[in-house]
Amino acid sequence: MKKISRNLTMLFDYYEMTMANGYFRKGMKDTIAYFDVFYRSNPDKGGYAVVAGLEQVVEYINDLRFDEEDIAYLASKGCFHPDFLDYLRHFEFTGDIWAVPEGTVVFPGEPLMTVRAPAVEAQFIETYLLMILNHQSMIATKAARITRAAKGRAVSEFGSRRAQGADAAILGARAAYIGGVSSTACAIADEVYGVPATGTMAHSWVQMFDTEYEAFRTYCEIYPNNATLLVDTYNVLESGVPNAIRVFREMLLPKGITKCAVRIDSGDIAYLSCKIREMLDEAGLTECKIVASNSLDEYIIRGLLHQGAKVDAFGVGERLITSKSDPVFGGVYKLCAVEDEEGNIKPKIKLSENVGKITTPHFKKVYRLFGKDTGKAEADLICVYDETVDDTKPIEIFDPENTWKTKTLENFRAEELLVPVFKNGKQVYTLPHIEEIRAHCKASLNSIWEEVKRFDNPHNYYVDLSRKLWDIKYAMIKEQRKGNKSKN
């Protein structure tokens, strides 16, 4: 697998470096801080998300370094202390990182990643971590929704030319494959990440020849084992499909090749696909597949199948690669704890008039609770780092907002979601192959109840706090509000 390597250390929001410089000058550079990455709401008002992007985070952390050009640029700004710039000259990441493995189904409010590091180190990596996790999680989630709508039919990602830049195209294709698409049109995503690249022809191929028949015949002559003919350049039913049938009979069937396909990229796909199916079957081409593209998403695909469309595979472009219907994932990076000089962990909380923006304090772990009889995920439980869930005994969980809503789980198993990725600045996590990540995503999705995965009014999956964590959080809310009132 080819690797793309760039030093992106300077890809940070400027205020992160001014804060880092401030920590350094106040003697706080070695103060250990804990930050959580989490998100507040599911894309497209859905019931879940799929996390992706950890591999790129690992590569970024391993490559962190400031070169002399970076130092010169920062010096030119006139606000960074010379000692701080010298510190950056010799910079290396020394902290710890825990993360939820890529391809895991996740839910709002729970940590997808936790960073424990000296304040300077933890602060300026915020932008890149969020950029990568937000983008790829958004695309992986959209891909999971679209492939779910396709009901087992193959979906190919077609969106490179509509992506917002090269990284969005390449990493978007990677994330889409994790989320469930079967292939991509983006060749470099195959070369770099092993996402299978596929593709046959555009309308320009047909237009380059004097006749549509000649274009189809030439293509089948060159690519007899990969013949997918685009039949809507002129007229689907009167020209495209008849010419495709003629060429398949002349060029493929005599060689014993029955694997072929036609693609439609415009028009009434539901109606056209049914007519095409009739024409192909009447011609004895019962194994010929029908591929549809043209600004598709999960809702249009669901609608097409509901109308009885005879489509065997879908190509999805702009609405997948940009997650057009909900293009911002909304992950955030928030301080949740610091360590004092004795190494004691002191929880930190952010309050807000917007209840949804109140953070959950402390260094935490997350358990997923599965029913042993069903294999399905019943709830996630966020705990303080030193708590352990004993799955040999019943456990009572409760809604953190409506605490009177309780549920007792029995016959369950508990699985920690966050795994160690870096320890003392060294990578301790073996990055899985993309096929392993994709398989993990499929298994994770299969462990979620159907009611949670539906598009309309999905069931609310339980993400609860342990009693200990809940007590800490609400005691801190009361204390902070009381303290602020007394100061006023």
N, C-alpha and C positions, 0 to 999 in steps of 0.2 A: 504494500500500500504506500503510495507516494505521500509525503508529508509536506504541508505548506507551513513554513516557519517565518514569523515576523516578530520583531520586538514591539509590542504594543504597550509598554510600560507607561508611556506618556498619554495613553488614552484614559484620561480622568477628567472629571469636572474640576475646574480651577479651585473652587472653594474647598475641595478635599485636600489639596496641597497646602492652602493657607491654614487650614486647621491642623494639618500634620506639622507644619512649621511652628504653629502656636504650641502644640503639645511638646515639641522638642525644646523650645525656649523656656517653657515653664517647668522643665524637668519631668515631664510626663511621658516621654517617648517610650519608656519601658513599662508603663502602666498597662496591665493586661486587660483588654477589652473583649467583650463577647458581642457579636452581631449576628442577627438572624436574617436570612432571606425568606420572605413569605409573600403570598399574594392575598388579596382581600375578597375577590369575587371571581366566579368562573366565567370564561369567555362564552359569549352567545347565550347567556342566561342558562347555561347547561348545568349538569350535576357534578362535574368533575373536570380535572385537567390532567395532562400527561407531562411530566417533567423531562426536559432534555437540555443538553448543552454542557454536561459535566466534563466531557473529554476536552473541550476547548478551554474550560476553566483550569483544568490540570496543566495543559500546555502553557497557558498564560502564567500561572504561578511559577512553574519551573523556569520560565524564561525571563522573569522579572530582573531588570537591571537598567541602570541609567548610564548612558554613554556621555562623552564629553560635550557633544552637541546639545544633549538634553540639559546638562548642567549649565552650559553657556546660555541657553534660552532662559532657564529659570533665573539665572543671575541677572539677565537683562531686564527682568521685570522690576527689580529694585526693592522687592519686599521680602526676600528670603535671606535669612541669616547665613553668613559664610560657613559657620560651623555646621549648619543644617545641610547646606549644599555638599560639604565634604562628607557628611554622613551618608548622603544619597550616593556619592561616588562609590562607596563600598557596600551598597545596600544588597541585602538578600532576605528573602522571606524566611522567618523562623517560627511561624505559628502553627496552629493545628486547624484542620478543617474537617468537618463531618458533612456528609451530603446524602440525600436520598438517591439511590441509583437511577440512572437514566431509564426511561420507559415505564417508571412506576406511576400509577394513578395517584394523584394527590388532591388535596382539598384546601379551601381557604383557611388561613389563620395558622396553619401548621408549618414549622420550619422545613424548608426544602434544603437549606444549607445553613450551617453555623460556623462562624469564623471565630477562633480564639487566638489573639495575637497581640503583641505590643501595639499601643494606640496608633502610632504612625503607620505601621504596616497594615493594620486593619482598616484604617480610614480611607486611604487613597485607592484601594482595589474595588471600592463600591461600584463605580460606574461600569467597569468591564464585566464584573460578575452579573450585575443586573441586565446589562445589554445582551449578554450571551444567553442567560437563562430565560429572560423574558421572550426573546425572539424565538428560540428553538422550542420552548414550551408552548408558545402560541401556535406555531406551525404543527407541532406534533399533536396537539389537542385537536386542531382543525382537521388534520389528516385522519385521526381516529373517528371523528364524527362523520366525515365523508365516506370512509370505507365501511362504517357501520350502515350508512344509508344504502350503500351499494349491495348489501346483503350477500356477500361472498363473491361478487363479481370483481374482477381485477380493476384497479384504479392506477393510472399512471400520472405522475406529476409533470405538467406541461408548462410551468410558469416562469422559466428563467427570464424571458424577455420582458416580463412585467414586474420582475422583482426590483426592489429599491437598491440596486448595486450588486456587485459581484459576490460579496460575502452573503448577502441575503439570498441570492440564487443558490449558491453552493451549500451553505449550511441549512438553508430552507429545504433543499432536496434531501439532505441528511435527516433532518428532523421529520420530514414527511414520511420517509421510509421507516423510521422508528415507529411512527404513529400508525403505519399499516399499509401505505401504498406499495404497490408491487414493483414499480420502476420509476425512472425519471427520464426526461428528455435532456438533462444536463450532463454532458459527457464528462466534465471534470469531476463531478460528484462521484462518478463511477471510478475514475482513475484514482482519486484521493481517498474516498471513503468506502468504495465497494458497493455503492448503490447502483443496481443494474440499470444501465442506460439502454433505451430502446427508441426506435423512431424509423419512419419509412419515407414518406414524401409530403411535400406541401403542394398547394395549388400551383405554384410556379413550375413544378416539374411537369404537370399536365399541360400548362400553357406553353412550355418550351417546344413542344412537338406540334406537328401540323394537325394531328387528330388525337382525340382522347384515347381511342383504341391503340394508336401507336405508342402513346405514353405508357399505357398499362402493359402492353405487350413487351416493351423494352424493359420495364421494371421487373416483370416476372422472369424475363430471360436472365437478368443479372442477379436477381435475388429470389430464386424459386422457392426457397425454404423460409422466406420472411416476407411474403407477399400480402401487404395490407394496402389496398387501393383506395384513394380518396375520391369519392364518387359525386361530390357536389360542386365541382368546378363550373359545370354548365347546367345540367338538369339531372337530378338524382334518378328519377324513375324512368325518364324517356331516353337518357343517354348513359349516365354513369353506371348504373347497375347492369343494364344490358351489355355494355362493353366489358365490364368486369366479368360477367358470367361467360361471355364469349372467350375472353383471354384465359380464364381459369380452365375452361374445357380444352382449349387448344394447347396451352403451355404447361399446365400442372397435372391434370388428370392422366394424360398419357405417361407421365413419369411416376404415377402412383402417389402423387402428392395431393392430399385432401386438406391439409392445414393451410388455411388462407383466411383473409378477412377483408371487409370493406369498412370505411370510416365515413361518417357524416359529421359535418362541422357547421351546419346551418339548417334553418328551416324547422318545421314541426317534427321534432325528433320522435315523439310518441307515434304519430301517424306514419312517418316515413319508415321507421324501423319495422313496424308491422307489415307494411307493404313490401319492404325489402326482404323480410323473412319469407313471405309468401313466394316471391320471385325466386329466391335462392333454393327453397325447398322444391319448387316445381321443376327447377333445373337440375335437381339431384345433388345440389351442393348443401346438404344438410349439416355438414361439419363446418361450413364457412361461418365465421363469427362476424358480429356487427359491433363496431366500436363507435361511440358517440363522444363528441367534444363540443365546445362552444359555451363559454362562461357558465360552467356548471358549479354547483355547490351541493351541500347535503340536502337542502330543501328541494332543489330542482330535481336532483336524482331521486329522492323519495317520491316526488310527485310523478315523475316519469314512470317509475315502476308501479305506482298505484294505478296509473292509467293503462297499464298493460304493455308498456314499451318492450320490444324484443331486443334489448341491448345486452350484449355479453360482457362488455368492458367499457370503461370510461376514461377519458383524458380530462384532467382538471388543471386549469392554469391559474389565472390571476386571483381567483377567489380563494385558492388554497395558499399560494406562495405569499400572498399579502394578508391572508385571513381577513378578507375585505369586509365582512360583516361586523367584525370586532377586532380591529388591528392592534390593540394595545393590551398586553397581558397584565400589566399593573403590579408586577412584583416590586417589593420595597426591601430596603436594607436598614435595619433598625438596631440600635444599641439596646441590649437586654441585660447586661451585667458588666461589672468591673471587678477586679481583684484588688484588695488592699495589700499593704506591704507584708502582711503575714500570710498572704495567699488565700484569705477568706473571700468567697464570692458574694458580692453585694448586688442584689437585683436592681435594675433600673427600669423605669416605666415612662412612657410618653402618654400624656393625657390630651384630650381634645374635646371640643364641643360636639364633634361628630363621634358618636359612640363607636362606630366602625373603625375609627382610627386610633382608638386606645390600644396600646400594645400589651402583649403578655410578657411580663418580666421573667428574668432568671435564665440561667443555663439549663436547657431542657433536653429531653429525649421524647421520641414519639413512638408509641406502640400501635400496631394494627391488630385488631382482635378478630380472628376468623372463627366461624362456627365449625367445629370438627365434623359435624354431620353433613353440612352443606358445602364446606370449603369456601363459603362466601364471606367477604369482609362485612362485619356487623357494625364496627365503629372504630375510630381512631382515638387514642387517649394520649394527651400531652401531659407529661410529668416533669417534675424537677429531676435534674440529672442524677441524683442519688437514690431515686425511687426504683423499685423493681416490681413488675406485675407478676403475680403468682397465678399462673393459669391452671393450677391444680385445684383452685378454689373458686367459688362464685364471686363475681365482682359486680358492684352496683355503680353505674355511671349516671351522670346527670347533665342536663343542658346547662351550659355556663350562664346563659342569659335568663332562662326560665328554670330555676333550680328545682322547682317542684316536679318537673318532668324527669322521671328516673326510669332506669331499666336495669334489670339484673341479668347478667350473662352467665350461663353455665355451659359446660362442655365446649370450651373454646381454647384456642391456642393464641399466644401473644408473640408478635414478631416485631423487633425493633426496625424502624425504617431508616434511620440515619446510620451510616457506616463511616468508619475513619478513612479519610482520604490523604491527609497530610498530618504528620506528627513531627514536631520540632523542625518544621520546614522541609522535611523529607517526604516524598511520596510513598505511601504505604498501601495504596490501593492499585490493584492491577486492572487496567482499563479493559473492559470486555470488547470483543469484536462486535461490529454493528449487527451482525446476525443474531448474536446472543442478546443484545439490547432489544432488538425487534421481537424476539421470542419472549423475552421478559415482559415487554409491553403487552403482548397478546395475552399472556397468562394473567397479568395484573388486571387487564380489562375483563377477562373472563371471571375473575374473582369478585367483581362488583355486580350487585343485583341489577337486573334489567330496568327496574323502576328508577334507578339513579342515572342510567345512561340514556333514557328517553329524551327527545328533543324538547318536547312541550311539557312544562310544569314537572320537571324531574323531582323525584323524591329527595328530600334533604338528608344527606348522609351525616351521621353523627360524628362531630369532632369535639370531644369533651376535654375538660381539664380535670386532672386529679384533684381530690379534695385539698391536698396540701398546696398545690399550685394555685387553686382557686382562692384559698384563704390568704395566701401571700399577695395575690393580685389585688383583691378587694380591700385588704388592709392598707396597701400602698395607695390605692385610689383615695381612700378616706384620709390618710395621713397627708398626702400631697394637697388635697383640696383644703384641709384644715390649715396647713402651713401657709398656703397662699393667701387665705382669707386673713390670717393674723398679721401677715406682712402688709396687707393693704389697709 
